[in-house]
């Protein structure tokens, strides 16, 4: 009579185990789907203290506290968020710009944020987020572009964080607290610690002066918040520029940008003039803007490499000639002679010299005319006696 309870308990345990397994499996599946490996370009990423990062990172959804910090900054400035926030395996926090897609990310270390909050207060963590947000709001390329170095971009983001924290009523010491924790050694390509602290202070003072002029002036450390600051420069886009052949010098609005192939950063809603120049080719001139996405041009050669051929004759004559085609002059030294950098298209030629034949004698040679020069073309030298000691020579 004790078999039924045992059987019932066994069945219950089995059912409970199956349910528990299903719950655990579902939870595990959700966790696995939540994490994601992403590839970034380290040359277009800036971490808060300047440490390097790997190309592949594992990321997770952000925690609520980090989301709240970001929301506080964006609401204070009145500027909409133009980036994605992710937690991941980085040293502290970094901003990344994907030039191929135009997407922007902020990736932060949850462990670093916890330690920052434990060692200081919420303002240190918020200032770090404000710095990284500043990179995106100001539309930094996060690499040296248009003459703006990564060092300058870091100082701009520091100044932005100081400005925002003053708007949020943080004291100057609170605005600088996170940067005060930076090691004295400066990462390569980054401004030194004193310069960054000065940039934060400059932004804080600027916002403080604006607040004092406002009829609703506040006092640092209170919960009052001034209105939004002036919107920073418009966002940018990346445009790839290619030429065939490669190696053309590119200028945009008269400013040299580099040699093809290359990518340039442009301000949105602005149209630019573009020119590509390469020796031996006609220049390309046009206009580009963010709708162009990619510019690819085939450059037309304006000089050619040709061959002059004199197949010889039964008299075994030899030619000693000076030939000019367009502005290119030369003296052939063989019966099949290569000439480079000859202007293309219809070109006038002049020929002067002597033609000596062992059994016939020598003649003074003159000739002129025009030929259509094409790259890779072969042109024959021909001659005809016109009088005693005189001959007419030409190209065909």
MOVEN-V358463 format. One record per pair of residues at least 24 apart in sequence whose ideal C-beta (glycine too) atoms are under 10 Angstrom apart, sorted by the first residue. I is the first residue (numbers start at 1). J is the second residue. Records with the same first field share a line. If there is no record, write none. Layout:
I = J  J
//
This chain:
31 = 60
34 = 59  60  61
35 = 59  60  61  87  88
36 = 60  61  86  88
37 = 88
38 = 86  88  96  98  105  107
39 = 98
40 = 88  90  94  96  97  98  105  107
41 = 96  97  98  99  100  142  143
42 = 94  96  142  143
43 = 99  142  143  144  150
44 = 95  96  97  98  99  104  140  141  142  143  145  150  238
45 = 90  94  95  96  97  98  105  107  135  142  143
46 = 93  94  95  96  97  131  132  135  140  142  143  150  153  154  157  187  189  190
47 = 90  91  92  93  94  95  96  107  108  109  132  187  190
48 = 90  91  92  93  94  95  108  109  112  116  127  128  129  131  132  154  157  158  161  178  179  181  182  190  196
49 = 91  92  93  94  112  128  178  179  181  182  183  185  186  187  190  193  196
50 = 91  92  94  150  151  154  182  183  185  186  187  188  189  190  191  196
51 = 90  91  92  94  183  187  190
52 = 91  94  187  188
53 = 88  89  90  91  94  96  107
54 = 89  90
56 = 89
57 = 86  88  89  90  94  96  105  107
58 = 86  87  88  89
59 = 84  85  86  87  88  89  90  105  107  108
60 = 86  87  88  89  107  110
61 = 85  86  87
62 = 86  87  88  106  107  108  110
63 = 87  108  110  113  114
65 = 110  113  114  117  122  125
66 = 93  106  108  110  113  125  129
68 = 122  126  129
69 = 108  113  122  125  126  127  128  129  130  133
70 = 106  108  126  129  130  132  133
72 = 122  126  129  130  164  168  225
73 = 126  127  129  130  131  132  133  134  137  160  161  164  165  167  168
74 = 129  130  133  137  164
75 = 168  225  228
76 = 126  130  163  164  165  167  168  169  225  226  227  228  229
77 = 130  133  134  137  160  163  164  167  168  227  228  229  230  231  232
78 = 167  227  228  229  230  231
79 = 133  136  137  164  228  229  230  231  232
80 = 137
81 = 106  133  136  137
82 = 133  136  137  139  235
83 = 132  133  135  136  137
84 = 136
85 = 129  132  133
87 = 111  113
92 = 116  128  132  178  181  182
93 = 125  128  129  131  132  178
94 = 132  135  142
95 = 131  132  133  134  135  136  140  142  153  157
96 = 132  135  136  142
97 = 135  136  139  140  141  142  143  236  238  265
98 = 238
99 = 141  142  143  145  236  237  238  239  240  263  265
100 = 238  240  263
101 = 238
102 = 235  236  237  238  290  293
104 = 132  133  135  136  137  139  140  142  235
105 = 132  136
106 = 131  132  133  135  136
107 = 132
108 = 132
115 = 181
116 = 177  178  181
119 = 177  178  181
120 = 174  177  178  180  181
121 = 170  174  177
122 = 170  174
123 = 165  168  169  170  171  173  174  175  176  177  178
124 = 170  174  175  176  177  178  179  180  181
125 = 177  178
126 = 161  164  165  168  170  174  175  177  178
127 = 158  161  162  164  165  168  170  174  175  176  177  178  179  200
128 = 161  177  178  179  181
129 = 161  164  178
130 = 157  158  160  161  162  163  164  165  167  168  170  175  178  200  203
131 = 156  157  158  159  160  161  162  164  165  178  179  196  199  200
132 = 157  160  161
133 = 157  160  161  164
134 = 158  159  160  161  162  163  164  203  232
135 = 160
136 = 235
137 = 164  231  232  233  235
138 = 232  233  235  236
139 = 232  233  234  235  236  237  265  267  268
140 = 236  265
141 = 236  238  263  264  265
143 = 189  263  265
144 = 189
145 = 236  238  257  258  263  264  265
146 = 236  252  255  257  264  265  266  267
147 = 255  257
148 = 265
149 = 189  191
150 = 188  189  190  191
151 = 186  189  190  191  192  195  196
152 = 191
153 = 191
154 = 187  189  190  191  195  196  199
155 = 190  191  195  196  198  199  200  202  203
156 = 199  203  232
157 = 196  199  200  203
158 = 191  195  196  197  198  199  200  201  202  203
159 = 196  198  199  200  201  202  203  204  206
160 = 199  200  203  229  232
161 = 196  199  200  203  204
162 = 196  197  198  199  200  201  202  203  204  205  206  207  208
163 = 200  202  203  204  205  206  207  208  210  229
164 = 203  204  207  229
165 = 200  203  204  207  220
166 = 200  201  203  204  205  206  207  208  209  210  211  218  220  226  229
167 = 203  204  207  208  210  211  218  224  225  226  227  228  229
168 = 207  220  223  224  225  226
169 = 211  218  219  220  221  222  223  224  225  226
170 = 204  207  220  221
171 = 204  219  220  221
172 = 200  201  204  205  208  220
173 = 204  220
174 = 204  220  221
175 = 200  201  203  204  207  220
176 = 200  201  204
203 = 229
233 = 267  268
234 = 267  268  269  270
235 = 267  268  269  290
236 = 264  265  266  267  268  270  290
237 = 264  265  266  267  268  270  289  290  291  292  293
238 = 263  264  265  266  290  293  294
239 = 263  264  265  266  272  274  288  289  290  291  292  293  294  295
240 = 264  292  293  294  295  296
241 = 274  276  288  292  294  295  296  297
242 = 276  294  295  296  297  298
243 = 276  277  278  281  284  295  296  297  298  299
244 = 281  296  297  298  299
245 = 278  280  281  298  299  301
246 = 278  299
247 = 276  278  279  281  299
248 = 275  276  277  278  279  281  283  284  297  299
249 = 275  276  277  278  279  283
250 = 274  275  276  277  284  295
251 = 275  276  277  285
252 = 287  288
253 = 287  288
260 = 295  296  297  299
261 = 296
263 = 294
264 = 288  295
265 = 290
266 = 290  292
278 = 302
279 = 303  341
280 = 304  305  340  341  344  375
281 = 344
282 = 344
300 = 344
301 = 344  374  375  376
302 = 341  343  344  345  375
303 = 328  340  341  342  343  344  373  375
304 = 328  339  340  341  342  343  344  345  347  373  374  375  376  377
305 = 338  339  340  341  342  375  376  377
306 = 337  338  339  340  342  344  371  373  374  375  376  377  378  379
307 = 332  336  337  338  339  376  377  378  379  380
308 = 332  334  335  336  337  338  339  342  377  378  379  380  381  395
309 = 334  335  336  337  378  379  380  381
310 = 334  335  336  337  355  380  381  382  383  393
311 = 335  336  380  381  382
313 = 355  357  360  382  383
314 = 357  359
315 = 355  356  357  358  359  360  361
316 = 356  357  358  359  360
317 = 355  356  357  358  359  360  361  362  363  383  391
318 = 354  355  356  357  358  362
319 = 351  353  354  355  356  365  381  383  393
320 = 353  354  355  356  362  365
321 = 351  352  353  354  355  365  366  367  381  383  393
322 = 350  351  352  353  365
323 = 349  350  351  352  353  367  379  381  393  395
324 = 348  349  350  351  352  368
325 = 349  350  351  370  371  373  379  395
326 = 370  371  373
328 = 373
332 = 381
335 = 381
336 = 378
337 = 381
338 = 378
339 = 373  379
342 = 371  373  374  375  377  379
343 = 373
344 = 372  373  374  375  377
345 = 371  372  373  374
346 = 370  371  372  373
347 = 371  372  373  395
349 = 373  379  394  395
351 = 381  383  392  393  394  395
352 = 393
353 = 393
354 = 391
355 = 381  383  385  391  393
357 = 385  391
360 = 385
361 = 385  388  389
362 = 389  391
363 = 387  388  389  390  391  392  393
364 = 389  390  391
365 = 390  391  392  393  394
366 = 390  391  392  393  394
367 = 391  392  393  394  395
368 = 392  393  394  395
369 = 393  394  395  396
370 = 395
371 = 395  396
//
